[in-house]
Amino acid sequence: MIDLPIQKQYILPPLLLISISTLLMLFDANTWLAFDRSQVEQQWWRVFTGQFMHTNWAHLLLNALGVMFIWVLHAEHRSMQTYFFHIMFLALWTGLGIWLFCPDIRIYTGLSGLLHGVIVWGALKDVQMGMKSGILLFVGVWAKLIWEQIQGPSPEVGALIDSRVAIEAHLIGAVGGLVLSCNLLFSKFRKETSSSD
């Protein structure tokens, strides 16, 4: 039997993230909050809030499944404070990355960019804790990202979410996950160095 992390400190953050995105969808907040390049200079918050908007219910459902998948894999790696810090940092990181480096992206919505960062951090936390599955997950995420960059966005998923899949955001978010992981890598390196002395 699978032992799911259902304690409040583990289940509340992902449920809150899904709930916020669902409420924003119900209130059709895209008009005010989606990343829209033509509006960002006057409405700078869109760089951040665009991550929590979705094009349609299928888009939201796919991202909600991603949130729950990460919860199953890595919930116990993060305190509530760490979870929310990671989400806030990666939402801003991804939005700024799109703004600065992806001028062809006019409209961007969805959690997928920041979720790639969350899972990269979780995989490296697994590695730090000596879990070999973390290496497989880390390699798998980067193999997927490389494949996307070579092959381009999936037309099938694009049709489902009624938008082009922003594979650039996936890459930007994953790099943000590496930035968040610097302290993990440093502490693992320091621990290995001190144990070899």
LINMO-V951925 format. One record per backbone hydrogen bond with DSSP energy under -0.5 kcal/mol. CO is the residue of the C=O (numbers start at 1). NH is the residue of the N-H. Records with the same first field share a line. If there is no record, write none. Layout:
CO->NH + NH
This chain:
2->4
4->6
7->10 + 11
8->12
10->14
11->15
12->16
13->17
14->18
15->19
16->20
17->21
18->22
19->23
20->24
21->25
22->26
23->27
24->29
25->28
28->31
29->32 + 33
30->34
34->36
35->108
36->39 + 40
37->41
39->42 + 43
43->46
44->47
45->48 + 49
46->50
48->51
49->52
50->53 + 110
53->110
56->60
57->61
58->62
59->63
60->64
61->65
62->66
63->67
64->68
65->69
66->70
67->71
68->72
69->73
70->74
71->75
74->77
75->78
79->83
80->84
81->85
82->86
83->87
84->88
85->89
86->90
87->91
88->92
89->93
90->94
91->95
92->96
93->97
94->98
95->99
96->100
97->101
98->102
102->105
104->106
106->37
108->35
111->115
112->116
113->117
114->118
115->119
116->120
117->121
118->122
119->123
120->124
121->125
122->126
123->127
124->128
125->129
126->131
127->130
130->132
131->134 + 135
132->135 + 136
133->137
134->138
135->139
136->140
137->141
138->142
139->143
140->144
141->145
142->146
143->147
144->148
145->149
146->150
147->151
148->152
154->158
155->159
156->160
157->161
158->162 + 163
165->167
166->169 + 170
167->171
168->172
169->173
170->174
171->175
172->176
173->177
174->178
175->179
176->180
177->181
179->182
181->185
182->186
183->187
184->188
185->189
186->190
187->191
188->192
189->193
190->194
191->195
192->196
193->197
